[in-house]
Amino acid sequence: MSKKLFLLDALALVFRAYYALIRNPRITSKGRNTNAQFGFTNTLIDLLNNQKPSHMAVCFDTHAPTERHTDFADYKANRQEAPEDLLAALPDIKKIIQAFNIPVMELDGFEADDLIGTLAQQAAKAGYEVYMVTPDKDYGQLVTEKIKIYKPGYQGGDVEIMGPEEVCAKWNIKDVSQVIDILGLMGDAVDNIPGIPGVGEKTAAKLLAEYSTLENVLANADAIKGAMGEKVRNGKESAILSKKLATIITNVPVDFHEEDFKVKDLNKEALKDVFADLEFRTLAQRLLGESLPIAASAKKAGIEKEIPQGVQTDLFGNIIEAPEPVASSAGANTDAQPSAVKEYQ
């Protein structure tokens, strides 16, 4: 078996799962919204069935502040509050991950990006092919021939796997090391990283094409003509701070232990308990090969109806009624999706 490690950016994927079903939410007989739990579970199943990873881990942020918050109090300050339904789903999602016998990784003082960056580099050195499962464009700085971005499809689109060539083409840069330079210059509205006011992505790429690094751009500010030169000179401190904020830490005190991260058999009893609580009867039948009892209240409400044999369903178990387009599929994106989920567009 090839050595393939998949590292999942948990919260980015949870947000996508929740908002993929926002127009047709899954509500249990007790009134719980299970969009996030259901979509994330299907993401795990899809990866395991179709990508055949030998190793896997799921990385979470914690509530603890990071060095980035210390450096810049407004870091991520403009992000909207997550819906209560989504926050309430997180303990269930961790139970599901653990029932899949996949390690949950989190560490106060660091973001999931930092854990993934550190683990990815350790695994790559150990001979693994590493896939960072995320829609977040900032991960481009970590990409090598051994470490790639695995961006789930949305709106029925295909999965996108990005190596160095694809990342450079997206940003119009020569080397992935320039991802943090371009973010330092243009900033990142999603994370509230300021950059240099008035410098956009095209201008940043043009400056880097000429001067290679952010530091060289700043050192040559007097040679940049007109208003842009003035913006660069005035934005020096902001640019240096922004590059630091955008840089993913790769020396987090976590270790890639091959045996711990190895894909193992499901804990079927634990998964059955979670699925019963969430009323995931179709998933239980599909994954565990057994039916779960349905509560009288759910039966009365018509929730979790059995799907007839031969009827085509999407990844989330919803019936596909041709010729209408599928509204919700794996990793789908909608106009209701918040800016907190960063995308390559």
Protein Blocks (a to p, Z undefined) as FASTA:
>chain_A
ZZddddddfklmmmmmmmmmmmmccddfkopacklmmmmmmmmmmmmmmnopabdcdddd
dfbdcfklmmmmkgoklpccddfklmmmmmmmmmmmmmnopacdddehiafklmmmmmmm
mmmmnopacddddfbfklmmmpcfkbccddddeehiacddddfklmmmmnopabfklmmm
mmmmnopfklopnbjghiafklmmmmmmmnopaklmmmmmmmpgcjllmmmmmmmmmmmm
mmmmmpccfkbccdddfklmpccdddfklmmmmmmmnopaklmmmmnopacdddfklmmn
opaiacdehiacdfkopacddfbdcfbdghiacfkbcfklccdZZ
